[in-house]
Amino acid sequence: MRILLFTGKGGVGKTTAAAGTATMAARRGERTLVLSTDAAHSLADAFGPEAGAAIGHEPTEVEDRLFVQQVDAQRRFEASWRDVQHYLLSVLDAAGVDRITAEELTVLPGAEEVLALLEVRAQVQSGRWDVVVVDCAPTAETLRLLALPEALGWYMERVFPMERRVVKALRPVLARAAGVPMPQDVVFDALERLHADLHEVHELLTGDDASVRLVLTPETVVVAEARRSLTNLSLFGYRVDGVVANRVFPADGADAWRGSWVEAQTRVLEEVEQSFAGLPVWRSAYHAREPVGTDELAAFAAAAYGETDPLAVPTGEGPMTVRRTDAGATLRIALPFAARQDVHLARHGDDLVVTVGSYRRLLTLPSALGRMRVAGAGVEEGALQVRFVTQTSETEAQDSTGEEQS
């Protein structure tokens, strides 16, 4: 199965690109689902008023082998968060908060969008589809969503079990001391299920058959955000397989006013080609209006992708690789466009903490690396290279030189 995620700065045409790619896949004979996890649903609008009116929270067939779904994040939220929410409501009730206010406070910001990703997992695992195309939220929200499963991992694996044991053993005492009810096992079970589900989402979306496609317009600010997105998606292990440059003015027949726009876009597109070297950059011409309906969407995709295969599985090294060396091993994390001063590295036990700008990734090292020591690190050729050495290598180095190598 092929999984494609489309994201980009708001307003660049990512929904059109996702819908067009899905339509093209279906017309090639692939049983295709395109779904939106963006809270501001516009996916149905792309297929026209007649088809859009029928599109709902379950996959709806709009053309042979082409299904569309706008995820009901509220329903998924209620199904996954109900036990936790009931507990939080009981705590707020004990604190004297009125019911209406309490219900508002227990709806965590962004939780619905996060839980919408669980629908992606459910559809992928259903076995109904050859291709699943995801119209994601704008870039910043997408990055937060995709980083969450791993961000929760350390807490759930290290701290959560201890908290659960303490609360279970001392529940009556803690309840009397705090004056509010302590969580029951059903609450802890719900949190553990949620974390396990999100971990599965992360595994699916970082697998060999999944990739992210960035959509941009030829504007300096938009391209700068796309570069940052490539860095941060790579940090969390998501493979970017290409860039769709949308709304490119045609150079033919340009008058003086439009000619200035063509010239400006040409300079930015040259920057795009340089910035995303090694990745395909598909160009889509500017249209007087957004493509609407399956025929226009298919034409949009065909013109953008040309002779290339929009469903090709990316090859080559993934965002993170481990290579054995004579002294130990080297961990490589792709960080295109990251400057050395923006990257910070720390180690706590078996965890490696990598910070790039405002994004932080906590990597639990495999046992083979966990037994080694970090001997050095640096940003080289668009990647963070972390060198690990074994205790034996350190001893041999000290015996031969009289000092420890690093």
C-alpha positions as CSV (number, residue, x, y, z in Angstrom):
1,M,0.0,0.0,0.0
2,R,1.1,3.5,-0.8
3,I,0.6,6.3,1.7
4,L,1.0,10.0,0.7
5,L,0.7,13.0,3.0
6,F,0.3,16.5,1.6
7,T,1.1,19.5,3.7
8,G,2.2,23.1,3.2
9,K,1.6,26.6,4.4
10,G,-2.1,27.5,4.5
11,G,-3.5,28.7,1.1
12,V,-0.8,27.1,-1.2
13,G,-3.1,24.5,-2.7
14,K,-2.3,21.4,-0.8
15,T,-5.9,20.2,-0.8
16,T,-6.0,20.5,-4.6
17,A,-2.7,18.7,-4.9
18,A,-3.9,15.9,-2.7
19,A,-7.3,15.6,-4.4
20,G,-5.6,15.7,-7.9
21,T,-3.1,13.0,-7.0
22,A,-5.8,10.7,-5.6
23,T,-8.0,11.2,-8.7
24,M,-5.0,10.4,-10.9
25,A,-4.3,7.2,-8.9
26,A,-7.9,6.0,-9.1
27,R,-8.0,6.5,-12.8
28,R,-4.8,4.4,-13.1
29,G,-6.8,1.5,-11.5
30,E,-5.7,1.9,-7.9
31,R,-8.5,1.7,-5.2
32,T,-7.8,5.1,-3.6
33,L,-9.0,6.9,-0.5
34,V,-8.3,10.6,0.0
35,L,-9.1,11.9,3.4
36,S,-8.6,15.2,5.3
37,T,-7.4,15.5,8.9
38,D,-7.5,19.3,8.7
39,A,-10.1,20.7,11.1
40,A,-11.0,23.4,8.4
41,H,-12.3,20.8,5.9
42,S,-12.2,22.0,2.3
43,L,-11.6,18.6,0.6
44,A,-15.3,18.1,-0.3
45,D,-15.3,21.5,-2.0
46,A,-12.5,20.4,-4.4
47,F,-14.8,17.7,-5.9
48,G,-17.7,20.1,-6.7
49,P,-21.0,20.9,-5.0
50,E,-22.8,17.8,-6.2
51,A,-20.2,15.3,-5.1
52,G,-19.2,17.4,-2.1
53,A,-22.7,17.4,-0.7
54,A,-22.5,13.6,-0.4
55,I,-19.0,13.4,1.2
56,G,-19.1,12.8,4.9
57,H,-17.4,11.1,7.8
58,E,-17.2,7.7,6.1
59,P,-15.5,7.0,2.8
60,T,-17.8,8.1,-0.1
61,E,-17.2,7.0,-3.7
62,V,-17.2,10.0,-6.0
63,E,-15.9,8.1,-9.0
64,D,-14.9,4.6,-9.9
65,R,-12.3,3.5,-7.3
66,L,-12.0,7.0,-5.8
67,F,-13.3,7.5,-2.3
68,V,-13.3,10.7,-0.2
69,Q,-13.6,11.1,3.5
70,Q,-13.6,14.1,5.8
71,V,-12.6,12.7,9.2
72,D,-15.1,13.3,12.1
73,A,-12.5,14.3,14.6
74,Q,-15.1,14.9,17.3
75,R,-16.4,11.4,17.1
76,R,-12.9,10.0,17.2
77,F,-12.1,12.3,20.2
78,E,-15.1,11.1,22.1
79,A,-14.3,7.4,21.4
80,S,-10.7,7.7,22.5
81,W,-10.9,10.4,25.2
82,R,-14.2,9.6,26.9
83,D,-12.8,7.8,30.0
84,V,-10.1,10.4,30.5
85,Q,-12.6,13.3,30.0
86,H,-15.0,11.8,32.5
87,Y,-12.3,11.7,35.1
88,L,-11.3,15.3,34.4
89,L,-14.9,16.3,34.7
90,S,-15.1,14.7,38.2
91,V,-12.0,16.5,39.3
92,L,-13.3,19.9,38.2
93,D,-16.7,19.1,39.7
94,A,-15.0,18.4,43.1
95,A,-13.2,21.8,42.7
96,G,-16.5,23.6,42.2
97,V,-16.3,24.3,38.5
98,D,-19.7,24.5,36.8
99,R,-20.5,21.7,34.3
100,I,-20.5,23.8,31.1
101,T,-17.1,25.4,31.9
102,A,-15.7,22.0,32.9
103,E,-16.6,20.5,29.6
104,E,-14.9,23.3,27.8
105,L,-11.8,22.9,29.9
106,T,-11.5,19.1,29.2
107,V,-11.4,19.5,25.5
108,L,-7.6,19.8,25.0
109,P,-6.5,22.2,22.2
110,G,-5.4,20.3,19.2
111,A,-6.6,16.9,20.5
112,E,-9.2,16.4,17.8
113,E,-6.7,16.9,15.1
114,V,-4.3,14.5,16.8
115,L,-7.0,11.8,17.1
116,A,-7.9,12.3,13.5
117,L,-4.6,10.5,12.7
118,L,-6.1,7.4,14.3
119,E,-8.6,7.3,11.4
120,V,-5.7,7.2,9.0
121,R,-4.4,4.2,10.8
122,A,-7.8,2.5,10.8
123,Q,-8.2,3.0,7.1
124,V,-4.7,1.8,6.3
125,Q,-5.1,-1.3,8.4
126,S,-8.6,-2.0,6.9
127,G,-7.0,-3.5,3.7
128,R,-9.6,-1.8,1.5
129,W,-7.2,0.5,-0.3
130,D,-4.2,0.4,-2.6
131,V,-3.4,4.1,-2.1
132,V,-4.3,6.4,0.9
133,V,-3.8,10.1,0.3
134,V,-3.9,12.4,3.4
135,D,-4.7,16.1,3.1
136,C,-3.0,17.3,6.3
137,A,-3.4,20.5,8.3
138,P,-1.1,23.4,7.5
139,T,2.6,22.8,8.1
140,A,3.0,24.0,11.7
141,E,0.0,22.0,12.9
142,T,1.1,18.9,10.9
143,L,4.5,19.0,12.5
144,R,3.1,19.1,16.0
145,L,0.7,16.2,15.3
146,L,3.4,14.0,13.7
147,A,5.8,14.7,16.5
148,L,3.4,13.9,19.3
149,P,3.6,10.0,19.4
150,E,7.3,10.1,20.0
151,A,7.1,13.0,22.3
152,L,4.7,11.0,24.6
153,G,6.9,7.9,24.4
154,W,9.4,8.8,27.1
155,Y,6.7,9.8,29.6
156,M,4.6,6.7,28.9
157,E,7.5,4.3,29.1
158,R,9.4,5.8,32.0
159,V,7.2,7.9,34.2
160,F,3.7,6.7,33.6
161,P,4.1,3.2,35.0
162,M,5.5,4.5,38.3
163,E,2.7,7.1,38.6
164,R,0.2,4.4,38.0
165,R,1.6,2.1,40.7
166,V,1.8,5.0,43.3
167,V,-1.7,6.1,42.7
168,K,-3.1,2.6,42.8
169,A,-1.4,1.9,46.1
170,L,-2.2,5.2,47.8
171,R,-5.5,6.1,46.1
172,P,-7.6,6.5,49.3
173,V,-4.9,8.5,51.1
174,L,-4.2,10.7,48.1
175,A,-7.9,11.3,47.5
176,R,-8.4,12.5,51.1
177,A,-5.2,14.6,51.0
178,A,-5.9,16.3,47.7
179,G,-9.7,16.6,48.1
180,V,-10.4,15.4,44.6
181,P,-10.9,11.8,43.2
182,M,-7.9,9.9,42.0
183,P,-7.9,8.3,38.6
184,Q,-9.2,4.7,38.4
185,D,-7.5,2.0,36.3
186,V,-9.9,2.7,33.4
187,V,-8.3,6.1,33.0
188,F,-4.8,4.7,32.9
189,D,-5.9,2.1,30.5
190,A,-7.3,4.7,28.2
191,L,-4.1,6.7,28.2
192,E,-2.1,3.6,27.5
193,R,-4.4,2.6,24.6
194,L,-4.1,6.1,23.2
195,H,-0.4,6.1,23.3
196,A,-0.2,2.7,21.7
197,D,-2.5,3.8,18.9
198,L,-0.5,6.9,18.2
199,H,2.7,4.9,18.2
200,E,1.2,2.7,15.5
201,V,0.4,5.8,13.5
202,H,4.0,6.9,13.7
203,E,5.2,3.5,12.6
204,L,2.9,3.5,9.6
205,L,3.7,7.1,8.5
206,T,7.5,6.6,8.8
207,G,7.4,3.2,7.0
208,D,9.0,2.5,3.6
209,D,5.7,2.9,1.7
210,A,4.8,6.3,3.3
211,S,6.1,9.7,2.4
212,V,5.3,13.4,2.8
213,R,4.9,15.8,-0.2
214,L,5.4,19.5,0.4
215,V,3.2,22.0,-1.5
216,L,4.4,25.6,-1.9
217,T,3.9,28.7,-4.1
218,P,6.9,30.6,-5.6
219,E,7.1,33.1,-2.7
220,T,10.2,33.7,-0.6
221,V,8.3,33.4,2.8
222,V,6.5,30.2,1.7
223,V,9.7,28.6,0.4
224,A,11.5,29.4,3.7
225,E,8.8,27.6,5.7
226,A,9.0,24.6,3.3
227,R,12.7,24.4,4.0
228,R,12.1,24.4,7.7
229,S,9.4,21.8,7.3
230,L,11.8,19.5,5.4
231,T,14.4,19.8,8.3
232,N,11.8,19.1,11.0
233,L,10.0,16.3,9.2
234,S,13.4,14.6,8.7
235,L,14.2,15.1,12.3
236,F,11.2,13.0,13.3
237,G,11.8,10.3,10.7
238,Y,9.3,11.3,8.0
239,R,10.6,10.9,4.5
240,V,9.8,13.8,2.1
241,D,9.7,12.5,-1.5
242,G,9.1,15.7,-3.5
243,V,7.8,19.3,-3.8
244,V,4.8,20.6,-5.7
245,A,5.4,24.2,-6.8
246,N,1.9,25.5,-7.4
247,R,0.5,28.6,-9.1
248,V,3.5,29.3,-11.4
249,F,2.8,32.1,-13.9
250,P,3.4,31.0,-17.6
251,A,6.1,33.0,-19.3
252,D,4.5,33.0,-22.7
253,G,2.6,36.2,-23.7
254,A,3.3,38.0,-20.4
255,D,2.6,41.7,-20.4
256,A,4.7,44.2,-18.4
257,W,2.8,43.7,-15.2
258,R,2.7,39.9,-15.3
259,G,6.3,39.9,-16.6
260,S,7.5,41.3,-13.3
261,W,5.7,38.5,-11.5
262,V,7.2,35.9,-13.9
263,E,10.7,37.3,-13.3
264,A,10.2,37.2,-9.5
265,Q,8.8,33.7,-9.5
266,T,11.7,32.5,-11.7
267,R,14.2,33.7,-9.2
268,V,12.3,31.9,-6.4
269,L,11.9,28.7,-8.4
270,E,15.7,28.7,-9.0
271,E,16.1,28.8,-5.2
272,V,13.6,26.0,-4.8
273,E,15.6,23.8,-7.3
274,Q,18.8,24.5,-5.3
275,S,17.2,24.1,-1.9
276,F,15.5,20.8,-2.6
277,A,18.3,19.3,-4.8
278,G,17.8,15.6,-5.0
279,L,14.0,15.8,-4.7
280,P,11.7,16.1,-7.7
281,V,10.1,19.6,-8.0
282,W,6.7,19.3,-9.9
283,R,5.4,22.6,-11.2
284,S,1.7,23.5,-11.7
285,A,0.7,26.5,-13.7
286,Y,-1.4,29.3,-12.3
287,H,-5.1,29.0,-13.1
288,A,-7.7,31.7,-13.0
289,R,-9.7,29.6,-10.5
290,E,-9.0,26.5,-8.4
291,P,-9.6,23.2,-10.2
292,V,-13.0,21.7,-9.1
293,G,-14.3,18.3,-10.0
294,T,-12.6,15.0,-10.8
295,D,-11.8,16.0,-14.5
296,E,-10.1,19.2,-13.6
297,L,-8.3,17.7,-10.6
298,A,-7.0,14.9,-12.8
299,A,-5.8,17.4,-15.4
300,F,-4.1,19.4,-12.7
301,A,-2.2,16.3,-11.5
302,A,-1.3,15.1,-15.0
303,A,0.1,18.5,-15.9
304,A,2.1,18.8,-12.7
305,Y,3.6,15.3,-12.7
306,G,4.2,15.0,-16.4
307,E,5.9,11.7,-17.3
308,T,6.9,10.9,-13.7
309,D,5.1,8.4,-11.5
310,P,3.3,10.2,-8.7
311,L,3.0,7.0,-6.7
312,A,6.6,5.9,-7.0
313,V,8.0,4.7,-3.7
314,P,11.1,6.7,-2.6
315,T,14.4,4.9,-2.6
316,G,17.8,5.6,-1.0
317,E,18.6,6.3,2.6
318,G,15.8,7.2,5.0
319,P,15.9,10.1,7.4
320,M,17.8,8.1,10.0
321,T,20.4,5.4,9.5
322,V,23.0,3.5,11.6
323,R,26.3,2.4,10.1
324,R,28.8,0.2,11.8
325,T,32.4,1.3,11.9
326,D,35.6,-0.3,13.1
327,A,35.4,1.7,16.3
328,G,31.7,1.4,16.9
329,A,28.9,3.0,14.9
330,T,27.7,6.3,13.4
331,L,24.1,7.5,13.7
332,R,23.0,9.7,10.8
333,I,19.9,11.9,11.1
334,A,19.1,13.9,8.0
335,L,18.7,17.6,8.8
336,P,18.7,19.5,5.5
337,F,19.2,23.3,5.9
338,A,20.0,23.0,9.6
339,A,22.9,25.2,10.7
340,R,25.4,23.8,13.2
341,Q,24.5,26.5,15.8
342,D,20.8,25.5,15.6
343,V,21.4,21.8,16.6
344,H,21.9,20.8,20.2
345,L,22.7,17.2,21.3
346,A,22.5,15.7,24.8
347,R,22.4,12.2,26.2
348,H,20.6,10.9,29.2
349,G,21.1,7.2,29.8
350,D,19.8,5.3,26.8
351,D,18.1,8.5,25.4
352,L,19.6,10.9,22.9
353,V,18.0,14.3,22.9
354,V,18.3,16.2,19.6
355,T,17.0,19.8,19.5
356,V,16.7,21.7,16.2
357,G,15.3,25.2,16.7
358,S,12.1,24.9,18.7
359,Y,11.6,21.2,17.9
360,R,13.1,18.4,20.1
361,R,13.3,14.7,19.4
362,L,13.9,12.2,22.2
363,L,15.5,9.1,20.7
364,T,15.7,5.9,22.7
365,L,18.8,4.2,21.5
366,P,18.8,0.6,20.4
367,S,20.6,-1.7,22.9
368,A,23.6,-1.9,20.6
369,L,24.2,1.8,20.7
370,G,23.0,2.2,24.3
371,R,26.1,0.2,25.4
372,M,28.4,2.7,23.5
373,R,29.6,6.1,24.4
374,V,29.1,9.2,22.2
375,A,32.5,10.1,21.0
376,G,31.6,13.2,18.9
377,A,29.0,14.7,16.7
378,G,28.7,17.3,13.9
379,V,26.4,18.6,11.2
380,E,27.9,17.5,7.8
381,E,26.4,17.6,4.4
382,G,22.8,18.2,5.6
383,A,22.9,15.6,8.3
384,L,23.7,15.2,12.0
385,Q,26.4,12.6,12.3
386,V,26.8,11.1,15.9
387,R,29.8,8.9,16.4
388,F,29.6,6.1,19.0
389,V,32.5,4.1,20.2
390,T,32.6,0.8,22.2
391,Q,34.4,0.4,25.5
392,T,36.9,-2.0,23.7
393,S,37.6,0.7,21.1
394,E,38.3,3.3,23.8
395,T,40.6,0.9,25.7
396,E,42.6,0.1,22.6
397,A,42.8,3.8,21.7
398,Q,44.1,4.6,25.1
399,D,46.6,1.8,25.1
400,S,48.0,2.9,21.7
401,T,48.1,6.6,22.2
402,G,48.1,7.0,26.0
403,E,45.0,9.2,25.9
404,E,41.3,8.8,25.1
405,Q,40.2,9.6,21.6
406,S,37.0,11.7,20.9
